[in-house]
Amino acid sequence: MLKYNKKMTSERISKEQYNQELEASIAHIKDGNRFTHQQIKERMEQWIEK
């Protein structure tokens, strides 16, 4: 997740780049790489503690 945060920017991306990232995200989900709501909540609580 931290890797994703480093990529965030306010710059616009092309439709092609958007579609590539969307396809990669869908592939990750299909591979079982996902977080439950509870896991995300726990991670966010850790961010607040830091």
ZIJO-V246607 format. One record per residue. N is the residue number from 0. RES is the residue in three letters. PSI is psi in whole degrees, -180 to 180 (999 if undefined). NEAR is the number of other C-alpha atoms within 10 Angstrom. Layout:
N;RES;PSI;NEAR / N;RES;PSI;NEAR
This chain:
0;MET;-37;6 / 1;LEU;-34;6 / 2;LYS;-41;7 / 3;TYR;-44;7 / 4;ASN;-35;8 / 5;LYS;-26;8 / 6;LYS;-13;7 / 7;MET;139;8 / 8;THR;162;8 / 9;SER;-1;5 / 10;GLU;149;5 / 11;ARG;151;8 / 12;ILE;161;9 / 13;SER;164;8 / 14;LYS;-37;9 / 15;GLU;-45;9 / 16;GLN;-42;11 / 17;TYR;-48;12 / 18;ASN;-38;11 / 19;GLN;-45;12 / 20;GLU;-38;12 / 21;LEU;-45;12 / 22;GLU;-40;12 / 23;ALA;-40;12 / 24;SER;-43;14 / 25;ILE;-41;13 / 26;ALA;-41;12 / 27;HIS;-43;12 / 28;ILE;-45;12 / 29;LYS;-31;10 / 30;ASP;-4;9 / 31;GLY;8;9 / 32;ASN;85;10 / 33;ARG;167;12 / 34;PHE;144;10 / 35;THR;167;8 / 36;HIS;-42;8 / 37;GLN;-42;9 / 38;GLN;-42;11 / 39;ILE;-42;12 / 40;LYS;-44;12 / 41;GLU;-40;11 / 42;ARG;-42;11 / 43;MET;-37;11 / 44;GLU;-33;11 / 45;GLN;-36;10 / 46;TRP;-40;9 / 47;ILE;-35;7 / 48;GLU;-26;6 / 49;LYS;999;5
